[in-house]
Amino acid sequence: MAARKKPDLNAALNQAAGKAPAEPAPPAETVSPKSYTVPPSRVGKRTIAAFFDTAVHKQLKMLAAEQDTSVQALLEEALGDLFEKKGKPRLL
């Protein structure tokens, strides 16, 4: 079963209005996923993300400000403590 091309709404509206069909736009340049420069501080590292309530985010940011440190440093400390607690080597 061959896939059908989706109808072009713009072309249909132009046809209904009696206008000549517009020339197709040139294809957009595609960006390779690896075409950006990775900062040296991130080479060999991976992102770890999670979703929390706004109150958790706010408290973490406030704690970082009160301790004159970064959220990154607080999370590194917390993960290191978790690894130790679970009997794993502290990697951070």
Residue frames relative to the residue before (quaternion, step in Angstrom):
aa qw qx qy qz dx dy dz
M 1.0000 0.0000 0.0000 0.0000 0.00 0.00 0.00
A 0.3001 -0.7733 0.5344 0.1624 3.59 -0.56 1.14
A 0.4547 -0.6751 0.5113 0.2756 3.54 -1.04 0.83
R 0.3263 -0.7431 0.5503 0.1961 3.56 -0.92 0.90
K 0.4981 -0.6380 0.4991 0.3095 3.53 -1.14 0.72
K 0.4860 -0.6593 0.4846 0.3072 3.57 -0.96 0.87
P 0.5019 -0.6419 0.4715 0.3372 3.60 -1.00 0.71
D 0.3900 -0.7106 0.5435 0.2179 3.54 -1.12 0.78
L 0.3866 -0.7527 0.4874 0.2157 3.59 -0.44 1.23
N 0.6337 0.5371 -0.3299 0.4486 3.58 0.97 -0.84
A 0.6654 0.4980 -0.3026 0.4666 3.58 0.91 -0.93
A 0.6506 0.5160 -0.3176 0.4579 3.60 0.96 -0.83
L 0.6614 0.4951 -0.3091 0.4710 3.60 0.95 -0.83
N 0.6491 0.5067 -0.3154 0.4716 3.58 0.98 -0.82
Q 0.6424 0.5160 -0.3196 0.4678 3.58 0.98 -0.82
A 0.6630 0.5016 -0.3068 0.4634 3.58 0.94 -0.88
A 0.6959 0.4514 -0.2657 0.4913 3.60 1.11 -0.68
G 0.5091 -0.6720 0.4041 0.3549 3.58 1.28 -0.05
K 0.4630 0.6708 -0.4533 0.3609 3.59 1.20 0.38
A 0.5529 -0.5890 0.4740 0.3503 3.53 -1.25 0.53
P 0.5498 -0.6135 0.4354 0.3629 3.60 -1.03 0.68
A 0.4497 -0.6864 0.5085 0.2607 3.55 -0.99 0.86
E 0.5390 -0.5996 0.4718 0.3569 3.55 -1.18 0.56
P 0.5115 -0.6446 0.4561 0.3389 3.58 -0.95 0.76
A 0.5042 -0.6483 0.4842 0.3018 3.54 -1.07 0.80
P 0.5409 -0.6050 0.4532 0.3689 3.57 -1.07 0.61
P 0.5797 -0.5976 0.4025 0.3806 3.59 -1.03 0.64
A 0.5019 -0.6515 0.4820 0.3022 3.54 -1.03 0.83
E 0.5364 -0.6077 0.4702 0.3492 3.53 -1.14 0.63
T 0.2939 -0.7435 0.5717 0.1845 3.51 -0.93 0.86
V 0.2752 -0.7547 0.5777 0.1447 3.53 -1.01 0.87
S 0.4129 -0.7009 0.5291 0.2416 3.52 -0.77 1.04
P 0.5538 -0.6373 0.4088 0.3465 3.63 -0.90 0.81
K 0.7371 0.3890 -0.2280 0.5033 3.62 1.09 -0.56
S 0.4413 0.7227 -0.4465 0.2892 3.62 1.19 0.33
Y 0.6058 0.5415 -0.3714 0.4493 3.60 1.20 -0.03
T 0.4817 -0.6586 0.4992 0.2916 3.54 -1.25 0.46
V 0.3027 -0.7425 0.5722 0.1719 3.57 -0.84 0.99
P 0.4476 -0.6795 0.5001 0.2965 3.61 -0.78 0.96
P 0.6064 -0.5908 0.3853 0.3671 3.61 -1.00 0.75
S 0.6391 0.5470 -0.3334 0.4257 3.60 1.05 -0.69
R 0.7244 0.4241 -0.2413 0.4869 3.61 1.21 -0.37
V 0.4399 0.6947 -0.4660 0.3266 3.59 1.23 -0.07
G 0.8288 0.1847 -0.1626 0.5026 3.57 -0.87 0.99
K 0.6408 0.5006 -0.3305 0.4791 3.59 1.25 0.19
R 0.2634 -0.7519 0.5880 0.1398 3.57 -1.28 0.51
T 0.4895 -0.6459 0.5048 0.2973 3.54 -1.21 0.57
I 0.0838 -0.7365 0.6686 0.0589 3.55 -1.12 0.79
A 0.0183 0.8226 -0.5648 0.0628 3.59 -0.60 1.11
A 0.0105 0.7742 -0.6327 0.0135 3.54 -1.25 0.56
F 0.3645 -0.7192 0.5480 0.2225 3.56 -1.23 0.39
F 0.0039 -0.7925 0.6073 -0.0550 3.55 -0.88 1.06
D 0.6454 -0.4945 0.4072 0.4161 3.55 -1.31 0.27
T 0.6446 -0.5289 0.3955 0.3852 3.54 -1.24 0.51
A 0.6216 0.5570 -0.3459 0.4288 3.61 1.02 -0.75
V 0.6313 0.5229 -0.3298 0.4684 3.60 1.05 -0.76
H 0.6444 0.5235 -0.3092 0.4638 3.57 0.94 -0.91
K 0.6736 0.5021 -0.2925 0.4567 3.56 0.87 -0.99
Q 0.6724 0.4977 -0.3019 0.4573 3.59 0.90 -0.92
L 0.6406 0.5218 -0.3218 0.4624 3.59 1.00 -0.78
K 0.6566 0.4973 -0.3062 0.4772 3.59 0.96 -0.85
M 0.6491 0.5089 -0.3170 0.4681 3.59 1.00 -0.83
L 0.6418 0.5196 -0.3232 0.4623 3.59 0.95 -0.84
A 0.6364 0.5209 -0.3243 0.4674 3.58 0.98 -0.83
A 0.6669 0.4898 -0.3032 0.4726 3.61 0.95 -0.83
E 0.6580 0.5130 -0.3102 0.4556 3.59 0.94 -0.87
Q 0.7265 0.4138 -0.2247 0.5005 3.59 1.04 -0.81
D 0.3486 -0.7543 0.4746 0.2905 3.58 1.34 -0.06
T 0.5376 0.5707 -0.4184 0.4585 3.55 0.88 1.05
S 0.5396 -0.6144 0.4572 0.3497 3.57 -1.25 -0.14
V 0.6203 -0.5058 0.4352 0.4123 3.54 -1.30 0.32
Q 0.5934 0.5738 -0.3526 0.4409 3.59 1.05 -0.77
A 0.6845 0.4830 -0.2895 0.4629 3.60 0.85 -0.96
L 0.6430 0.5135 -0.3255 0.4656 3.60 1.01 -0.77
L 0.6702 0.4885 -0.3029 0.4695 3.58 0.96 -0.81
E 0.6060 0.5354 -0.3535 0.4703 3.60 1.06 -0.67
E 0.6485 0.5115 -0.3092 0.4714 3.59 0.98 -0.88
A 0.6750 0.5031 -0.2942 0.4524 3.57 0.89 -0.95
L 0.6732 0.4796 -0.3047 0.4732 3.60 0.93 -0.81
G 0.6166 0.5379 -0.3412 0.4626 3.58 1.03 -0.73
D 0.6546 0.5031 -0.3017 0.4767 3.58 0.99 -0.89
L 0.6389 0.5275 -0.3193 0.4600 3.59 1.00 -0.83
F 0.6494 0.5141 -0.3222 0.4584 3.59 0.90 -0.90
E 0.6495 0.5150 -0.3104 0.4654 3.58 0.94 -0.90
K 0.6570 0.5288 -0.3012 0.4449 3.56 0.90 -0.99
K 0.7352 0.4055 -0.2172 0.4980 3.58 1.03 -0.80
G 0.5740 -0.6404 0.3607 0.3610 3.59 1.25 0.27
K 0.5215 0.6099 -0.4195 0.4244 3.57 1.21 0.47
P 0.5833 -0.5791 0.4157 0.3893 3.61 -1.14 0.45
R 0.4665 -0.6557 0.5213 0.2839 3.54 -1.10 0.75
L 0.1698 -0.8329 0.5234 0.0586 3.60 -0.41 1.21
L 0.7154 0.4360 -0.2306 0.4948 3.56 1.22 -0.43
